[in-house]
Amino acid sequence: MAAPAGEASSKLLRFLCFVGAGVICTKAINTYRDYERKQEASAAAAEAAAALVAADPAPATAAKP
């Protein structure tokens, strides 16, 4: 007995929706990971810059004779 045409197409449609949802979720997860990585990198750069500024002595002011 042959299966009705609508049944096979609905299974295929469900499968494609499932695969599409997986692709979308994977893209969202990777985008969020990139966002977190960039936040950590910018925080580390800001911390390094603050440490560099704190380590430098204050600029000498011109003394009046």
PDBQT receptor file of N, H, CA, C and O in Angstrom, charges set to zero:
ATOM      1  N   MET A   1       0.831  -1.190   0.000  1.00  0.00    +0.000 N 
ATOM      2  CA  MET A   1       0.000   0.000   0.000  1.00  0.00    +0.000 C 
ATOM      3  C   MET A   1       0.877   1.256   0.000  1.00  0.00    +0.000 C 
ATOM      4  O   MET A   1       1.844   1.359   0.755  1.00  0.00    +0.000 OA
ATOM      5  N   ALA A   2       0.527   2.169  -0.832  1.00  0.00    +0.000 N 
ATOM      6  H   ALA A   2      -0.258   2.086  -1.445  1.00  0.00    +0.000 HD
ATOM      7  CA  ALA A   2       1.270   3.416  -0.926  1.00  0.00    +0.000 C 
ATOM      8  C   ALA A   2       0.724   4.415   0.091  1.00  0.00    +0.000 C 
ATOM      9  O   ALA A   2      -0.482   4.482   0.328  1.00  0.00    +0.000 OA
ATOM     10  N   ALA A   3       1.631   5.191   0.688  1.00  0.00    +0.000 N 
ATOM     11  H   ALA A   3       2.611   5.136   0.495  1.00  0.00    +0.000 HD
ATOM     12  CA  ALA A   3       1.218   6.204   1.651  1.00  0.00    +0.000 C 
ATOM     13  C   ALA A   3       0.648   7.400   0.899  1.00  0.00    +0.000 C 
ATOM     14  O   ALA A   3       1.104   7.720  -0.199  1.00  0.00    +0.000 OA
ATOM     15  N   PRO A   4      -0.332   8.052   1.479  1.00  0.00    +0.000 N 
ATOM     16  CA  PRO A   4      -0.878   9.251   0.838  1.00  0.00    +0.000 C 
ATOM     17  C   PRO A   4       0.208  10.328   0.687  1.00  0.00    +0.000 C 
ATOM     18  O   PRO A   4       1.117  10.420   1.512  1.00  0.00    +0.000 OA
ATOM     19  N   ALA A   5       0.105  11.120  -0.349  1.00  0.00    +0.000 N 
ATOM     20  H   ALA A   5      -0.634  11.045  -1.019  1.00  0.00    +0.000 HD
ATOM     21  CA  ALA A   5       1.122  12.119  -0.653  1.00  0.00    +0.000 C 
ATOM     22  C   ALA A   5       1.225  13.170   0.444  1.00  0.00    +0.000 C 
ATOM     23  O   ALA A   5       2.323  13.651   0.725  1.00  0.00    +0.000 OA
ATOM     24  N   GLY A   6       0.139  13.530   1.056  1.00  0.00    +0.000 N 
ATOM     25  H   GLY A   6      -0.753  13.139   0.827  1.00  0.00    +0.000 HD
ATOM     26  CA  GLY A   6       0.164  14.555   2.104  1.00  0.00    +0.000 C 
ATOM     27  C   GLY A   6       0.949  14.115   3.318  1.00  0.00    +0.000 C 
ATOM     28  O   GLY A   6       1.575  14.942   3.981  1.00  0.00    +0.000 OA
ATOM     29  N   GLU A   7       0.931  12.853   3.619  1.00  0.00    +0.000 N 
ATOM     30  H   GLU A   7       0.422  12.181   3.081  1.00  0.00    +0.000 HD
ATOM     31  CA  GLU A   7       1.616  12.351   4.799  1.00  0.00    +0.000 C 
ATOM     32  C   GLU A   7       3.131  12.477   4.660  1.00  0.00    +0.000 C 
ATOM     33  O   GLU A   7       3.807  12.907   5.594  1.00  0.00    +0.000 OA
ATOM     34  N   ALA A   8       3.658  12.109   3.515  1.00  0.00    +0.000 N 
ATOM     35  H   ALA A   8       3.108  11.760   2.756  1.00  0.00    +0.000 HD
ATOM     36  CA  ALA A   8       5.104  12.196   3.286  1.00  0.00    +0.000 C 
ATOM     37  C   ALA A   8       5.562  13.646   3.257  1.00  0.00    +0.000 C 
ATOM     38  O   ALA A   8       6.627  13.968   3.784  1.00  0.00    +0.000 OA
ATOM     39  N   SER A   9       4.782  14.510   2.655  1.00  0.00    +0.000 N 
ATOM     40  H   SER A   9       3.917  14.248   2.228  1.00  0.00    +0.000 HD
ATOM     41  CA  SER A   9       5.192  15.908   2.588  1.00  0.00    +0.000 C 
ATOM     42  C   SER A   9       5.132  16.560   3.962  1.00  0.00    +0.000 C 
ATOM     43  O   SER A   9       5.956  17.424   4.260  1.00  0.00    +0.000 OA
ATOM     44  N   SER A  10       4.180  16.173   4.807  1.00  0.00    +0.000 N 
ATOM     45  H   SER A  10       3.510  15.471   4.565  1.00  0.00    +0.000 HD
ATOM     46  CA  SER A  10       4.130  16.772   6.136  1.00  0.00    +0.000 C 
ATOM     47  C   SER A  10       5.299  16.283   6.985  1.00  0.00    +0.000 C 
ATOM     48  O   SER A  10       5.813  17.032   7.816  1.00  0.00    +0.000 OA
ATOM     49  N   LYS A  11       5.725  15.038   6.788  1.00  0.00    +0.000 N 
ATOM     50  H   LYS A  11       5.307  14.429   6.114  1.00  0.00    +0.000 HD
ATOM     51  CA  LYS A  11       6.902  14.544   7.507  1.00  0.00    +0.000 C 
ATOM     52  C   LYS A  11       8.144  15.293   7.056  1.00  0.00    +0.000 C 
ATOM     53  O   LYS A  11       8.987  15.658   7.876  1.00  0.00    +0.000 OA
ATOM     54  N   LEU A  12       8.258  15.520   5.769  1.00  0.00    +0.000 N 
ATOM     55  H   LEU A  12       7.573  15.224   5.103  1.00  0.00    +0.000 HD
ATOM     56  CA  LEU A  12       9.394  16.258   5.246  1.00  0.00    +0.000 C 
ATOM     57  C   LEU A  12       9.381  17.695   5.758  1.00  0.00    +0.000 C 
ATOM     58  O   LEU A  12      10.424  18.237   6.123  1.00  0.00    +0.000 OA
ATOM     59  N   LEU A  13       8.216  18.302   5.784  1.00  0.00    +0.000 N 
ATOM     60  H   LEU A  13       7.369  17.861   5.488  1.00  0.00    +0.000 HD
ATOM     61  CA  LEU A  13       8.095  19.673   6.279  1.00  0.00    +0.000 C 
ATOM     62  C   LEU A  13       8.480  19.748   7.751  1.00  0.00    +0.000 C 
ATOM     63  O   LEU A  13       9.188  20.670   8.154  1.00  0.00    +0.000 OA
ATOM     64  N   ARG A  14       8.030  18.802   8.553  1.00  0.00    +0.000 N 
ATOM     65  H   ARG A  14       7.454  18.053   8.225  1.00  0.00    +0.000 HD
ATOM     66  CA  ARG A  14       8.393  18.780   9.971  1.00  0.00    +0.000 C 
ATOM     67  C   ARG A  14       9.898  18.606  10.136  1.00  0.00    +0.000 C 
ATOM     68  O   ARG A  14      10.511  19.257  10.982  1.00  0.00    +0.000 OA
ATOM     69  N   PHE A  15      10.490  17.738   9.337  1.00  0.00    +0.000 N 
ATOM     70  H   PHE A  15       9.992  17.209   8.650  1.00  0.00    +0.000 HD
ATOM     71  CA  PHE A  15      11.930  17.514   9.407  1.00  0.00    +0.000 C 
ATOM     72  C   PHE A  15      12.691  18.787   9.051  1.00  0.00    +0.000 C 
ATOM     73  O   PHE A  15      13.643  19.159   9.737  1.00  0.00    +0.000 OA
ATOM     74  N   LEU A  16      12.268  19.454   7.975  1.00  0.00    +0.000 N 
ATOM     75  H   LEU A  16      11.494  19.152   7.418  1.00  0.00    +0.000 HD
ATOM     76  CA  LEU A  16      12.944  20.685   7.565  1.00  0.00    +0.000 C 
ATOM     77  C   LEU A  16      12.776  21.784   8.609  1.00  0.00    +0.000 C 
ATOM     78  O   LEU A  16      13.699  22.569   8.828  1.00  0.00    +0.000 OA
ATOM     79  N   CYS A  17      11.635  21.852   9.245  1.00  0.00    +0.000 N 
ATOM     80  H   CYS A  17      10.885  21.215   9.067  1.00  0.00    +0.000 HD
ATOM     81  CA  CYS A  17      11.435  22.831  10.322  1.00  0.00    +0.000 C 
ATOM     82  C   CYS A  17      12.352  22.519  11.497  1.00  0.00    +0.000 C 
ATOM     83  O   CYS A  17      12.930  23.426  12.096  1.00  0.00    +0.000 OA
ATOM     84  N   PHE A  18      12.486  21.240  11.826  1.00  0.00    +0.000 N 
ATOM     85  H   PHE A  18      12.017  20.503  11.339  1.00  0.00    +0.000 HD
ATOM     86  CA  PHE A  18      13.370  20.821  12.914  1.00  0.00    +0.000 C 
ATOM     87  C   PHE A  18      14.820  21.194  12.608  1.00  0.00    +0.000 C 
ATOM     88  O   PHE A  18      15.522  21.718  13.473  1.00  0.00    +0.000 OA
ATOM     89  N   VAL A  19      15.265  20.929  11.392  1.00  0.00    +0.000 N 
ATOM     90  H   VAL A  19      14.694  20.504  10.690  1.00  0.00    +0.000 HD
ATOM     91  CA  VAL A  19      16.628  21.271  10.991  1.00  0.00    +0.000 C 
ATOM     92  C   VAL A  19      16.808  22.788  10.987  1.00  0.00    +0.000 C 
ATOM     93  O   VAL A  19      17.837  23.291  11.438  1.00  0.00    +0.000 OA
ATOM     94  N   GLY A  20      15.839  23.497  10.494  1.00  0.00    +0.000 N 
ATOM     95  H   GLY A  20      15.003  23.087  10.128  1.00  0.00    +0.000 HD
ATOM     96  CA  GLY A  20      15.906  24.960  10.479  1.00  0.00    +0.000 C 
ATOM     97  C   GLY A  20      15.990  25.540  11.877  1.00  0.00    +0.000 C 
ATOM     98  O   GLY A  20      16.747  26.481  12.118  1.00  0.00    +0.000 OA
ATOM     99  N   ALA A  21      15.217  24.985  12.798  1.00  0.00    +0.000 N 
ATOM    100  H   ALA A  21      14.602  24.221  12.602  1.00  0.00    +0.000 HD
ATOM    101  CA  ALA A  21      15.270  25.451  14.184  1.00  0.00    +0.000 C 
ATOM    102  C   ALA A  21      16.645  25.184  14.781  1.00  0.00    +0.000 C 
ATOM    103  O   ALA A  21      17.170  26.007  15.531  1.00  0.00    +0.000 OA
ATOM    104  N   GLY A  22      17.226  24.045  14.453  1.00  0.00    +0.000 N 
ATOM    105  H   GLY A  22      16.800  23.376  13.844  1.00  0.00    +0.000 HD
ATOM    106  CA  GLY A  22      18.569  23.739  14.938  1.00  0.00    +0.000 C 
ATOM    107  C   GLY A  22      19.596  24.718  14.415  1.00  0.00    +0.000 C 
ATOM    108  O   GLY A  22      20.479  25.153  15.154  1.00  0.00    +0.000 OA
ATOM    109  N   VAL A  23      19.487  25.067  13.149  1.00  0.00    +0.000 N 
ATOM    110  H   VAL A  23      18.769  24.714  12.548  1.00  0.00    +0.000 HD
ATOM    111  CA  VAL A  23      20.414  26.033  12.549  1.00  0.00    +0.000 C 
ATOM    112  C   VAL A  23      20.260  27.394  13.217  1.00  0.00    +0.000 C 
ATOM    113  O   VAL A  23      21.257  28.044  13.534  1.00  0.00    +0.000 OA
ATOM    114  N   ILE A  24      19.036  27.825  13.432  1.00  0.00    +0.000 N 
ATOM    115  H   ILE A  24      18.227  27.297  13.175  1.00  0.00    +0.000 HD
ATOM    116  CA  ILE A  24      18.783  29.121  14.059  1.00  0.00    +0.000 C 
ATOM    117  C   ILE A  24      19.318  29.149  15.488  1.00  0.00    +0.000 C 
ATOM    118  O   ILE A  24      19.951  30.123  15.895  1.00  0.00    +0.000 OA
ATOM    119  N   CYS A  25      19.069  28.088  16.247  1.00  0.00    +0.000 N 
ATOM    120  H   CYS A  25      18.555  27.297  15.916  1.00  0.00    +0.000 HD
ATOM    121  CA  CYS A  25      19.558  28.028  17.628  1.00  0.00    +0.000 C 
ATOM    122  C   CYS A  25      21.082  28.009  17.673  1.00  0.00    +0.000 C 
ATOM    123  O   CYS A  25      21.682  28.671  18.519  1.00  0.00    +0.000 OA
ATOM    124  N   THR A  26      21.705  27.269  16.783  1.00  0.00    +0.000 N 
ATOM    125  H   THR A  26      21.217  26.731  16.096  1.00  0.00    +0.000 HD
ATOM    126  CA  THR A  26      23.165  27.223  16.739  1.00  0.00    +0.000 C 
ATOM    127  C   THR A  26      23.737  28.594  16.409  1.00  0.00    +0.000 C 
ATOM    128  O   THR A  26      24.724  29.017  17.012  1.00  0.00    +0.000 OA
ATOM    129  N   LYS A  27      23.134  29.280  15.474  1.00  0.00    +0.000 N 
ATOM    130  H   LYS A  27      22.333  28.938  14.985  1.00  0.00    +0.000 HD
ATOM    131  CA  LYS A  27      23.579  30.630  15.110  1.00  0.00    +0.000 C 
ATOM    132  C   LYS A  27      23.430  31.578  16.293  1.00  0.00    +0.000 C 
ATOM    133  O   LYS A  27      24.317  32.392  16.552  1.00  0.00    +0.000 OA
ATOM    134  N   ALA A  28      22.324  31.479  17.007  1.00  0.00    +0.000 N 
ATOM    135  H   ALA A  28      21.604  30.818  16.798  1.00  0.00    +0.000 HD
ATOM    136  CA  ALA A  28      22.104  32.349  18.167  1.00  0.00    +0.000 C 
ATOM    137  C   ALA A  28      23.131  32.066  19.261  1.00  0.00    +0.000 C 
ATOM    138  O   ALA A  28      23.657  33.000  19.866  1.00  0.00    +0.000 OA
ATOM    139  N   ILE A  29      23.419  30.811  19.520  1.00  0.00    +0.000 N 
ATOM    140  H   ILE A  29      22.991  30.052  19.029  1.00  0.00    +0.000 HD
ATOM    141  CA  ILE A  29      24.402  30.447  20.542  1.00  0.00    +0.000 C 
ATOM    142  C   ILE A  29      25.781  30.959  20.163  1.00  0.00    +0.000 C 
ATOM    143  O   ILE A  29      26.485  31.515  21.006  1.00  0.00    +0.000 OA
ATOM    144  N   ASN A  30      26.175  30.783  18.919  1.00  0.00    +0.000 N 
ATOM    145  H   ASN A  30      25.602  30.332  18.234  1.00  0.00    +0.000 HD
ATOM    146  CA  ASN A  30      27.487  31.260  18.477  1.00  0.00    +0.000 C 
ATOM    147  C   ASN A  30      27.588  32.777  18.530  1.00  0.00    +0.000 C 
ATOM    148  O   ASN A  30      28.639  33.315  18.879  1.00  0.00    +0.000 OA
ATOM    149  N   THR A  31      26.514  33.467  18.190  1.00  0.00    +0.000 N 
ATOM    150  H   THR A  31      25.661  33.030  17.907  1.00  0.00    +0.000 HD
ATOM    151  CA  THR A  31      26.501  34.926  18.259  1.00  0.00    +0.000 C 
ATOM    152  C   THR A  31      26.659  35.393  19.700  1.00  0.00    +0.000 C 
ATOM    153  O   THR A  31      27.393  36.345  19.969  1.00  0.00    +0.000 OA
ATOM    154  N   TYR A  32      25.975  34.729  20.627  1.00  0.00    +0.000 N 
ATOM    155  H   TYR A  32      25.380  33.956  20.409  1.00  0.00    +0.000 HD
ATOM    156  CA  TYR A  32      26.077  35.089  22.037  1.00  0.00    +0.000 C 
ATOM    157  C   TYR A  32      27.479  34.805  22.573  1.00  0.00    +0.000 C 
ATOM    158  O   TYR A  32      28.007  35.587  23.364  1.00  0.00    +0.000 OA
ATOM    159  N   ARG A  33      28.081  33.707  22.157  1.00  0.00    +0.000 N 
ATOM    160  H   ARG A  33      27.653  33.072  21.515  1.00  0.00    +0.000 HD
ATOM    161  CA  ARG A  33      29.457  33.400  22.586  1.00  0.00    +0.000 C 
ATOM    162  C   ARG A  33      30.432  34.452  22.074  1.00  0.00    +0.000 C 
ATOM    163  O   ARG A  33      31.334  34.863  22.804  1.00  0.00    +0.000 OA
ATOM    164  N   ASP A  34      30.265  34.889  20.839  1.00  0.00    +0.000 N 
ATOM    165  H   ASP A  34      29.532  34.554  20.246  1.00  0.00    +0.000 HD
ATOM    166  CA  ASP A  34      31.116  35.948  20.289  1.00  0.00    +0.000 C 
ATOM    167  C   ASP A  34      30.940  37.243  21.075  1.00  0.00    +0.000 C 
ATOM    168  O   ASP A  34      31.913  37.942  21.358  1.00  0.00    +0.000 OA
ATOM    169  N   TYR A  35      29.702  37.556  21.424  1.00  0.00    +0.000 N 
ATOM    170  H   TYR A  35      28.912  36.988  21.195  1.00  0.00    +0.000 HD
ATOM    171  CA  TYR A  35      29.406  38.750  22.213  1.00  0.00    +0.000 C 
ATOM    172  C   TYR A  35      30.108  38.683  23.573  1.00  0.00    +0.000 C 
ATOM    173  O   TYR A  35      30.725  39.659  24.000  1.00  0.00    +0.000 OA
ATOM    174  N   GLU A  36      30.015  37.539  24.252  1.00  0.00    +0.000 N 
ATOM    175  H   GLU A  36      29.513  36.747  23.905  1.00  0.00    +0.000 HD
ATOM    176  CA  GLU A  36      30.676  37.375  25.551  1.00  0.00    +0.000 C 
ATOM    177  C   GLU A  36      32.189  37.497  25.411  1.00  0.00    +0.000 C 
ATOM    178  O   GLU A  36      32.835  38.151  26.229  1.00  0.00    +0.000 OA
ATOM    179  N   ARG A  37      32.759  36.874  24.381  1.00  0.00    +0.000 N 
ATOM    180  H   ARG A  37      32.234  36.342  23.716  1.00  0.00    +0.000 HD
ATOM    181  CA  ARG A  37      34.200  36.930  24.164  1.00  0.00    +0.000 C 
ATOM    182  C   ARG A  37      34.658  38.365  23.934  1.00  0.00    +0.000 C 
ATOM    183  O   ARG A  37      35.695  38.778  24.455  1.00  0.00    +0.000 OA
ATOM    184  N   LYS A  38      33.894  39.124  23.159  1.00  0.00    +0.000 N 
ATOM    185  H   LYS A  38      33.053  38.789  22.736  1.00  0.00    +0.000 HD
ATOM    186  CA  LYS A  38      34.255  40.520  22.906  1.00  0.00    +0.000 C 
ATOM    187  C   LYS A  38      34.143  41.351  24.179  1.00  0.00    +0.000 C 
ATOM    188  O   LYS A  38      34.969  42.234  24.411  1.00  0.00    +0.000 OA
ATOM    189  N   GLN A  39      33.137  41.085  25.008  1.00  0.00    +0.000 N 
ATOM    190  H   GLN A  39      32.466  40.368  24.820  1.00  0.00    +0.000 HD
ATOM    191  CA  GLN A  39      32.982  41.799  26.271  1.00  0.00    +0.000 C 
ATOM    192  C   GLN A  39      34.172  41.524  27.183  1.00  0.00    +0.000 C 
ATOM    193  O   GLN A  39      34.717  42.444  27.793  1.00  0.00    +0.000 OA
ATOM    194  N   GLU A  40      34.573  40.259  27.275  1.00  0.00    +0.000 N 
ATOM    195  H   GLU A  40      34.131  39.512  26.780  1.00  0.00    +0.000 HD
ATOM    196  CA  GLU A  40      35.714  39.909  28.115  1.00  0.00    +0.000 C 
ATOM    197  C   GLU A  40      36.991  40.551  27.599  1.00  0.00    +0.000 C 
ATOM    198  O   GLU A  40      37.811  41.026  28.385  1.00  0.00    +0.000 OA
ATOM    199  N   ALA A  41      37.162  40.568  26.288  1.00  0.00    +0.000 N 
ATOM    200  H   ALA A  41      36.495  40.182  25.650  1.00  0.00    +0.000 HD
ATOM    201  CA  ALA A  41      38.364  41.161  25.700  1.00  0.00    +0.000 C 
ATOM    202  C   ALA A  41      38.401  42.663  25.953  1.00  0.00    +0.000 C 
ATOM    203  O   ALA A  41      39.460  43.203  26.276  1.00  0.00    +0.000 OA
ATOM    204  N   SER A  42      37.281  43.342  25.815  1.00  0.00    +0.000 N 
ATOM    205  H   SER A  42      36.422  42.904  25.553  1.00  0.00    +0.000 HD
ATOM    206  CA  SER A  42      37.271  44.782  26.044  1.00  0.00    +0.000 C 
ATOM    207  C   SER A  42      37.452  45.094  27.528  1.00  0.00    +0.000 C 
ATOM    208  O   SER A  42      38.073  46.099  27.872  1.00  0.00    +0.000 OA
ATOM    209  N   ALA A  43      36.921  44.252  28.410  1.00  0.00    +0.000 N 
ATOM    210  H   ALA A  43      36.416  43.435  28.131  1.00  0.00    +0.000 HD
ATOM    211  CA  ALA A  43      37.116  44.451  29.845  1.00  0.00    +0.000 C 
ATOM    212  C   ALA A  43      38.580  44.249  30.213  1.00  0.00    +0.000 C 
ATOM    213  O   ALA A  43      39.129  45.001  31.019  1.00  0.00    +0.000 OA
ATOM    214  N   ALA A  44      39.212  43.243  29.629  1.00  0.00    +0.000 N 
ATOM    215  H   ALA A  44      38.766  42.633  28.974  1.00  0.00    +0.000 HD
ATOM    216  CA  ALA A  44      40.632  42.994  29.897  1.00  0.00    +0.000 C 
ATOM    217  C   ALA A  44      41.485  44.137  29.369  1.00  0.00    +0.000 C 
ATOM    218  O   ALA A  44      42.456  44.534  30.013  1.00  0.00    +0.000 OA
ATOM    219  N   ALA A  45      41.134  44.668  28.209  1.00  0.00    +0.000 N 
ATOM    220  H   ALA A  45      40.345  44.345  27.686  1.00  0.00    +0.000 HD
ATOM    221  CA  ALA A  45      41.888  45.785  27.636  1.00  0.00    +0.000 C 
ATOM    222  C   ALA A  45      41.727  47.032  28.503  1.00  0.00    +0.000 C 
ATOM    223  O   ALA A  45      42.691  47.768  28.712  1.00  0.00    +0.000 OA
ATOM    224  N   ALA A  46      40.535  47.271  29.001  1.00  0.00    +0.000 N 
ATOM    225  H   ALA A  46      39.752  46.673  28.832  1.00  0.00    +0.000 HD
ATOM    226  CA  ALA A  46      40.301  48.424  29.871  1.00  0.00    +0.000 C 
ATOM    227  C   ALA A  46      41.065  48.271  31.183  1.00  0.00    +0.000 C 
ATOM    228  O   ALA A  46      41.619  49.236  31.707  1.00  0.00    +0.000 OA
ATOM    229  N   GLU A  47      41.087  47.055  31.701  1.00  0.00    +0.000 N 
ATOM    230  H   GLU A  47      40.636  46.270  31.275  1.00  0.00    +0.000 HD
ATOM    231  CA  GLU A  47      41.819  46.796  32.938  1.00  0.00    +0.000 C 
ATOM    232  C   GLU A  47      43.320  46.994  32.730  1.00  0.00    +0.000 C 
ATOM    233  O   GLU A  47      44.001  47.561  33.585  1.00  0.00    +0.000 OA
ATOM    234  N   ALA A  48      43.827  46.528  31.605  1.00  0.00    +0.000 N 
ATOM    235  H   ALA A  48      43.274  46.067  30.910  1.00  0.00    +0.000 HD
ATOM    236  CA  ALA A  48      45.250  46.696  31.297  1.00  0.00    +0.000 C 
ATOM    237  C   ALA A  48      45.591  48.176  31.121  1.00  0.00    +0.000 C 
ATOM    238  O   ALA A  48      46.645  48.628  31.567  1.00  0.00    +0.000 OA
ATOM    239  N   ALA A  49      44.717  48.917  30.482  1.00  0.00    +0.000 N 
ATOM    240  H   ALA A  49      43.860  48.550  30.119  1.00  0.00    +0.000 HD
ATOM    241  CA  ALA A  49      44.951  50.345  30.293  1.00  0.00    +0.000 C 
ATOM    242  C   ALA A  49      44.931  51.073  31.629  1.00  0.00    +0.000 C 
ATOM    243  O   ALA A  49      45.732  51.978  31.862  1.00  0.00    +0.000 OA
ATOM    244  N   ALA A  50      44.015  50.677  32.505  1.00  0.00    +0.000 N 
ATOM    245  H   ALA A  50      43.364  49.941  32.317  1.00  0.00    +0.000 HD
ATOM    246  CA  ALA A  50      43.948  51.304  33.821  1.00  0.00    +0.000 C 
ATOM    247  C   ALA A  50      45.200  50.984  34.632  1.00  0.00    +0.000 C 
ATOM    248  O   ALA A  50      45.708  51.845  35.350  1.00  0.00    +0.000 OA
ATOM    249  N   ALA A  51      45.697  49.766  34.527  1.00  0.00    +0.000 N 
ATOM    250  H   ALA A  51      45.285  49.066  33.944  1.00  0.00    +0.000 HD
ATOM    251  CA  ALA A  51      46.915  49.391  35.235  1.00  0.00    +0.000 C 
ATOM    252  C   ALA A  51      48.110  50.146  34.679  1.00  0.00    +0.000 C 
ATOM    253  O   ALA A  51      49.003  50.536  35.432  1.00  0.00    +0.000 OA
ATOM    254  N   LEU A  52      48.136  50.355  33.379  1.00  0.00    +0.000 N 
ATOM    255  H   LEU A  52      47.411  50.038  32.767  1.00  0.00    +0.000 HD
ATOM    256  CA  LEU A  52      49.231  51.087  32.747  1.00  0.00    +0.000 C 
ATOM    257  C   LEU A  52      49.226  52.541  33.196  1.00  0.00    +0.000 C 
ATOM    258  O   LEU A  52      50.283  53.106  33.478  1.00  0.00    +0.000 OA
ATOM    259  N   VAL A  53      48.066  53.142  33.264  1.00  0.00    +0.000 N 
ATOM    260  H   VAL A  53      47.208  52.683  33.035  1.00  0.00    +0.000 HD
ATOM    261  CA  VAL A  53      47.949  54.535  33.700  1.00  0.00    +0.000 C 
ATOM    262  C   VAL A  53      48.343  54.645  35.164  1.00  0.00    +0.000 C 
ATOM    263  O   VAL A  53      49.013  55.604  35.551  1.00  0.00    +0.000 OA
ATOM    264  N   ALA A  54      47.940  53.681  35.985  1.00  0.00    +0.000 N 
ATOM    265  H   ALA A  54      47.397  52.902  35.671  1.00  0.00    +0.000 HD
ATOM    266  CA  ALA A  54      48.267  53.717  37.408  1.00  0.00    +0.000 C 
ATOM    267  C   ALA A  54      49.766  53.516  37.639  1.00  0.00    +0.000 C 
ATOM    268  O   ALA A  54      50.313  54.032  38.614  1.00  0.00    +0.000 OA
ATOM    269  N   ALA A  55      50.423  52.782  36.768  1.00  0.00    +0.000 N 
ATOM    270  H   ALA A  55      49.979  52.362  35.976  1.00  0.00    +0.000 HD
ATOM    271  CA  ALA A  55      51.851  52.513  36.943  1.00  0.00    +0.000 C 
ATOM    272  C   ALA A  55      52.715  53.679  36.509  1.00  0.00    +0.000 C 
ATOM    273  O   ALA A  55      53.833  53.832  37.002  1.00  0.00    +0.000 OA
ATOM    274  N   ASP A  56      52.222  54.512  35.590  1.00  0.00    +0.000 N 
ATOM    275  H   ASP A  56      51.315  54.388  35.189  1.00  0.00    +0.000 HD
ATOM    276  CA  ASP A  56      52.990  55.661  35.126  1.00  0.00    +0.000 C 
ATOM    277  C   ASP A  56      53.011  56.756  36.197  1.00  0.00    +0.000 C 
ATOM    278  O   ASP A  56      51.985  57.038  36.816  1.00  0.00    +0.000 OA
ATOM    279  N   PRO A  57      54.163  57.364  36.413  1.00  0.00    +0.000 N 
ATOM    280  CA  PRO A  57      54.203  58.475  37.378  1.00  0.00    +0.000 C 
ATOM    281  C   PRO A  57      53.471  59.685  36.797  1.00  0.00    +0.000 C 
ATOM    282  O   PRO A  57      53.291  59.805  35.585  1.00  0.00    +0.000 OA
ATOM    283  N   ALA A  58      53.068  60.548  37.670  1.00  0.00    +0.000 N 
ATOM    284  H   ALA A  58      53.214  60.450  38.654  1.00  0.00    +0.000 HD
ATOM    285  CA  ALA A  58      52.364  61.761  37.237  1.00  0.00    +0.000 C 
ATOM    286  C   ALA A  58      53.320  62.621  36.428  1.00  0.00    +0.000 C 
ATOM    287  O   ALA A  58      54.509  62.678  36.743  1.00  0.00    +0.000 OA
ATOM    288  N   PRO A  59      52.841  63.276  35.418  1.00  0.00    +0.000 N 
ATOM    289  CA  PRO A  59      53.731  64.132  34.621  1.00  0.00    +0.000 C 
ATOM    290  C   PRO A  59      54.291  65.262  35.486  1.00  0.00    +0.000 C 
ATOM    291  O   PRO A  59      53.599  65.824  36.335  1.00  0.00    +0.000 OA
ATOM    292  N   ALA A  60      55.534  65.569  35.251  1.00  0.00    +0.000 N 
ATOM    293  H   ALA A  60      56.096  65.112  34.561  1.00  0.00    +0.000 HD
ATOM    294  CA  ALA A  60      56.193  66.634  36.028  1.00  0.00    +0.000 C 
ATOM    295  C   ALA A  60      55.625  67.976  35.614  1.00  0.00    +0.000 C 
ATOM    296  O   ALA A  60      55.434  68.252  34.430  1.00  0.00    +0.000 OA
ATOM    297  N   THR A  61      55.363  68.793  36.595  1.00  0.00    +0.000 N 
ATOM    298  H   THR A  61      55.518  68.569  37.558  1.00  0.00    +0.000 HD
ATOM    299  CA  THR A  61      54.862  70.125  36.302  1.00  0.00    +0.000 C 
ATOM    300  C   THR A  61      56.046  71.078  36.253  1.00  0.00    +0.000 C 
ATOM    301  O   THR A  61      57.065  70.849  36.905  1.00  0.00    +0.000 OA
ATOM    302  N   ALA A  62      55.914  72.105  35.509  1.00  0.00    +0.000 N 
ATOM    303  H   ALA A  62      55.086  72.291  34.979  1.00  0.00    +0.000 HD
ATOM    304  CA  ALA A  62      57.004  73.075  35.382  1.00  0.00    +0.000 C 
ATOM    305  C   ALA A  62      57.101  73.864  36.669  1.00  0.00    +0.000 C 
ATOM    306  O   ALA A  62      56.127  74.472  37.113  1.00  0.00    +0.000 OA
ATOM    307  N   ALA A  63      58.260  73.851  37.255  1.00  0.00    +0.000 N 
ATOM    308  H   ALA A  63      59.051  73.356  36.894  1.00  0.00    +0.000 HD
ATOM    309  CA  ALA A  63      58.478  74.603  38.514  1.00  0.00    +0.000 C 
ATOM    310  C   ALA A  63      58.879  76.028  38.148  1.00  0.00    +0.000 C 
ATOM    311  O   ALA A  63      59.648  76.261  37.215  1.00  0.00    +0.000 OA
ATOM    312  N   LYS A  64      58.352  76.939  38.887  1.00  0.00    +0.000 N 
ATOM    313  H   LYS A  64      57.728  76.750  39.645  1.00  0.00    +0.000 HD
ATOM    314  CA  LYS A  64      58.692  78.351  38.661  1.00  0.00    +0.000 C 
ATOM    315  C   LYS A  64      59.969  78.664  39.436  1.00  0.00    +0.000 C 
ATOM    316  O   LYS A  64      60.058  78.364  40.627  1.00  0.00    +0.000 OA
ATOM    317  N   PRO A  65      60.942  79.254  38.784  1.00  0.00    +0.000 N 
ATOM    318  CA  PRO A  65      62.191  79.584  39.491  1.00  0.00    +0.000 C 
ATOM    319  C   PRO A  65      62.071  80.777  40.391  1.00  0.00    +0.000 C 
ATOM    320  O   PRO A  65      63.044  81.160  41.041  1.00  0.00    +0.000 OA
TER     321      PRO A  65
